[in-house]
Amino acid sequence: EMLDDPRCKVLTQVKNGVYMRMAILKLLLLDS
């Protein structure tokens, strides 16, 4: 029920985006 709420999907997408950015930053920092 709550998962069907569009706002819930937006929140998960935002969280995923943050994790993706953190992972990319970590890779870049480890690389240099």
PDB file of N, CA, C and O in Angstrom:
ATOM      1  N   GLU A   1       0.840  -1.200   0.000  1.00  0.00           N
ATOM      2  CA  GLU A   1       0.000   0.000   0.000  1.00  0.00           C
ATOM      3  C   GLU A   1       0.880   1.257   0.000  1.00  0.00           C
ATOM      4  O   GLU A   1       0.756   2.118  -0.871  1.00  0.00           O
ATOM      5  N   MET A   2       1.755   1.340   0.980  1.00  0.00           N
ATOM      6  CA  MET A   2       2.629   2.513   1.041  1.00  0.00           C
ATOM      7  C   MET A   2       3.659   2.486  -0.088  1.00  0.00           C
ATOM      8  O   MET A   2       4.081   3.534  -0.577  1.00  0.00           O
ATOM      9  N   LEU A   3       4.060   1.281  -0.497  1.00  0.00           N
ATOM     10  CA  LEU A   3       5.050   1.170  -1.575  1.00  0.00           C
ATOM     11  C   LEU A   3       4.465   1.642  -2.902  1.00  0.00           C
ATOM     12  O   LEU A   3       5.199   2.045  -3.804  1.00  0.00           O
ATOM     13  N   ASP A   4       3.141   1.590  -3.014  1.00  0.00           N
ATOM     14  CA  ASP A   4       2.497   2.044  -4.252  1.00  0.00           C
ATOM     15  C   ASP A   4       2.460   3.568  -4.323  1.00  0.00           C
ATOM     16  O   ASP A   4       2.177   4.140  -5.376  1.00  0.00           O
ATOM     17  N   ASP A   5       2.750   4.226  -3.188  1.00  0.00           N
ATOM     18  CA  ASP A   5       2.741   5.687  -3.148  1.00  0.00           C
ATOM     19  C   ASP A   5       3.908   6.213  -3.986  1.00  0.00           C
ATOM     20  O   ASP A   5       5.056   5.837  -3.746  1.00  0.00           O
ATOM     21  N   PRO A   6       3.633   7.071  -4.958  1.00  0.00           N
ATOM     22  CA  PRO A   6       4.701   7.618  -5.823  1.00  0.00           C
ATOM     23  C   PRO A   6       5.805   8.291  -5.015  1.00  0.00           C
ATOM     24  O   PRO A   6       6.980   8.219  -5.373  1.00  0.00           O
ATOM     25  N   ARG A   7       5.412   8.949  -3.914  1.00  0.00           N
ATOM     26  CA  ARG A   7       6.409   9.638  -3.090  1.00  0.00           C
ATOM     27  C   ARG A   7       7.420   8.646  -2.526  1.00  0.00           C
ATOM     28  O   ARG A   7       8.600   8.964  -2.380  1.00  0.00           O
ATOM     29  N   CYS A   8       6.948   7.446  -2.212  1.00  0.00           N
ATOM     30  CA  CYS A   8       7.832   6.411  -1.666  1.00  0.00           C
ATOM     31  C   CYS A   8       8.878   6.039  -2.713  1.00  0.00           C
ATOM     32  O   CYS A   8      10.055   5.878  -2.393  1.00  0.00           O
ATOM     33  N   LYS A   9       8.444   5.904  -3.955  1.00  0.00           N
ATOM     34  CA  LYS A   9       9.374   5.556  -5.043  1.00  0.00           C
ATOM     35  C   LYS A   9      10.399   6.668  -5.237  1.00  0.00           C
ATOM     36  O   LYS A   9      11.579   6.405  -5.468  1.00  0.00           O
ATOM     37  N   VAL A  10       9.937   7.910  -5.140  1.00  0.00           N
ATOM     38  CA  VAL A  10      10.859   9.040  -5.305  1.00  0.00           C
ATOM     39  C   VAL A  10      11.918   8.997  -4.215  1.00  0.00           C
ATOM     40  O   VAL A  10      13.100   9.213  -4.483  1.00  0.00           O
ATOM     41  N   LEU A  11      11.493   8.717  -2.980  1.00  0.00           N
ATOM     42  CA  LEU A  11      12.438   8.673  -1.863  1.00  0.00           C
ATOM     43  C   LEU A  11      13.484   7.590  -2.077  1.00  0.00           C
ATOM     44  O   LEU A  11      14.671   7.821  -1.844  1.00  0.00           O
ATOM     45  N   THR A  12      13.060   6.415  -2.516  1.00  0.00           N
ATOM     46  CA  THR A  12      14.022   5.329  -2.727  1.00  0.00           C
ATOM     47  C   THR A  12      14.978   5.696  -3.854  1.00  0.00           C
ATOM     48  O   THR A  12      16.164   5.372  -3.786  1.00  0.00           O
ATOM     49  N   GLN A  13      14.482   6.366  -4.885  1.00  0.00           N
ATOM     50  CA  GLN A  13      15.344   6.775  -5.998  1.00  0.00           C
ATOM     51  C   GLN A  13      16.381   7.779  -5.502  1.00  0.00           C
ATOM     52  O   GLN A  13      17.547   7.718  -5.891  1.00  0.00           O
ATOM     53  N   VAL A  14      15.953   8.700  -4.645  1.00  0.00           N
ATOM     54  CA  VAL A  14      16.886   9.696  -4.101  1.00  0.00           C
ATOM     55  C   VAL A  14      17.954   8.994  -3.275  1.00  0.00           C
ATOM     56  O   VAL A  14      19.141   9.299  -3.393  1.00  0.00           O
ATOM     57  N   LYS A  15      17.525   8.047  -2.434  1.00  0.00           N
ATOM     58  CA  LYS A  15      18.486   7.302  -1.600  1.00  0.00           C
ATOM     59  C   LYS A  15      19.468   6.543  -2.479  1.00  0.00           C
ATOM     60  O   LYS A  15      20.673   6.561  -2.228  1.00  0.00           O
ATOM     61  N   ASN A  16      18.956   5.876  -3.511  1.00  0.00           N
ATOM     62  CA  ASN A  16      19.826   5.125  -4.424  1.00  0.00           C
ATOM     63  C   ASN A  16      20.823   6.066  -5.084  1.00  0.00           C
ATOM     64  O   ASN A  16      21.995   5.723  -5.242  1.00  0.00           O
ATOM     65  N   GLY A  17      20.362   7.248  -5.468  1.00  0.00           N
ATOM     66  CA  GLY A  17      21.240   8.221  -6.108  1.00  0.00           C
ATOM     67  C   GLY A  17      22.371   8.630  -5.177  1.00  0.00           C
ATOM     68  O   GLY A  17      23.519   8.764  -5.601  1.00  0.00           O
ATOM     69  N   VAL A  18      22.040   8.826  -3.900  1.00  0.00           N
ATOM     70  CA  VAL A  18      23.063   9.216  -2.922  1.00  0.00           C
ATOM     71  C   VAL A  18      24.090   8.104  -2.775  1.00  0.00           C
ATOM     72  O   VAL A  18      25.294   8.363  -2.758  1.00  0.00           O
ATOM     73  N   TYR A  19      23.616   6.863  -2.668  1.00  0.00           N
ATOM     74  CA  TYR A  19      24.542   5.731  -2.516  1.00  0.00           C
ATOM     75  C   TYR A  19      25.426   5.599  -3.750  1.00  0.00           C
ATOM     76  O   TYR A  19      26.623   5.333  -3.638  1.00  0.00           O
ATOM     77  N   MET A  20      24.829   5.786  -4.930  1.00  0.00           N
ATOM     78  CA  MET A  20      25.605   5.691  -6.171  1.00  0.00           C
ATOM     79  C   MET A  20      26.711   6.742  -6.175  1.00  0.00           C
ATOM     80  O   MET A  20      27.854   6.446  -6.522  1.00  0.00           O
ATOM     81  N   ARG A  21      26.365   7.973  -5.785  1.00  0.00           N
ATOM     82  CA  ARG A  21      27.352   9.051  -5.778  1.00  0.00           C
ATOM     83  C   ARG A  21      28.476   8.740  -4.793  1.00  0.00           C
ATOM     84  O   ARG A  21      29.652   8.951  -5.088  1.00  0.00           O
ATOM     85  N   MET A  22      28.092   8.231  -3.609  1.00  0.00           N
ATOM     86  CA  MET A  22      29.093   7.898  -2.601  1.00  0.00           C
ATOM     87  C   MET A  22      30.034   6.817  -3.125  1.00  0.00           C
ATOM     88  O   MET A  22      31.248   6.890  -2.932  1.00  0.00           O
ATOM     89  N   ALA A  23      29.458   5.806  -3.795  1.00  0.00           N
ATOM     90  CA  ALA A  23      30.272   4.711  -4.330  1.00  0.00           C
ATOM     91  C   ALA A  23      31.232   5.235  -5.396  1.00  0.00           C
ATOM     92  O   ALA A  23      32.403   4.855  -5.426  1.00  0.00           O
ATOM     93  N   ILE A  24      30.732   6.112  -6.271  1.00  0.00           N
ATOM     94  CA  ILE A  24      31.583   6.669  -7.334  1.00  0.00           C
ATOM     95  C   ILE A  24      32.696   7.518  -6.720  1.00  0.00           C
ATOM     96  O   ILE A  24      33.848   7.447  -7.150  1.00  0.00           O
ATOM     97  N   LEU A  25      32.344   8.324  -5.711  1.00  0.00           N
ATOM     98  CA  LEU A  25      33.354   9.156  -5.053  1.00  0.00           C
ATOM     99  C   LEU A  25      34.423   8.278  -4.423  1.00  0.00           C
ATOM    100  O   LEU A  25      35.615   8.571  -4.516  1.00  0.00           O
ATOM    101  N   LYS A  26      33.988   7.194  -3.776  1.00  0.00           N
ATOM    102  CA  LYS A  26      34.949   6.276  -3.142  1.00  0.00           C
ATOM    103  C   LYS A  26      35.892   5.702  -4.184  1.00  0.00           C
ATOM    104  O   LYS A  26      37.103   5.642  -3.969  1.00  0.00           O
ATOM    105  N   LEU A  27      35.335   5.278  -5.321  1.00  0.00           N
ATOM    106  CA  LEU A  27      36.166   4.712  -6.388  1.00  0.00           C
ATOM    107  C   LEU A  27      37.183   5.741  -6.866  1.00  0.00           C
ATOM    108  O   LEU A  27      38.355   5.425  -7.070  1.00  0.00           O
ATOM    109  N   LEU A  28      36.717   6.984  -7.043  1.00  0.00           N
ATOM    110  CA  LEU A  28      37.620   8.027  -7.531  1.00  0.00           C
ATOM    111  C   LEU A  28      38.720   8.301  -6.514  1.00  0.00           C
ATOM    112  O   LEU A  28      39.882   8.475  -6.881  1.00  0.00           O
ATOM    113  N   LEU A  29      38.351   8.338  -5.233  1.00  0.00           N
ATOM    114  CA  LEU A  29      39.336   8.619  -4.186  1.00  0.00           C
ATOM    115  C   LEU A  29      40.338   7.480  -4.071  1.00  0.00           C
ATOM    116  O   LEU A  29      41.534   7.716  -3.898  1.00  0.00           O
ATOM    117  N   LEU A  30      39.852   6.243  -4.168  1.00  0.00           N
ATOM    118  CA  LEU A  30      40.750   5.087  -4.063  1.00  0.00           C
ATOM    119  C   LEU A  30      41.677   5.021  -5.270  1.00  0.00           C
ATOM    120  O   LEU A  30      42.814   4.561  -5.168  1.00  0.00           O
ATOM    121  N   ASP A  31      41.181   5.484  -6.409  1.00  0.00           N
ATOM    122  CA  ASP A  31      41.957   5.431  -7.647  1.00  0.00           C
ATOM    123  C   ASP A  31      43.151   6.381  -7.599  1.00  0.00           C
ATOM    124  O   ASP A  31      44.245   6.034  -8.043  1.00  0.00           O
ATOM    125  N   SER A  32      42.938   7.576  -7.061  1.00  0.00           N
ATOM    126  CA  SER A  32      43.980   8.598  -7.119  1.00  0.00           C
ATOM    127  C   SER A  32      45.106   8.393  -6.118  1.00  0.00           C
ATOM    128  O   SER A  32      46.043   9.190  -6.071  1.00  0.00           O
TER     129      SER A  32
END
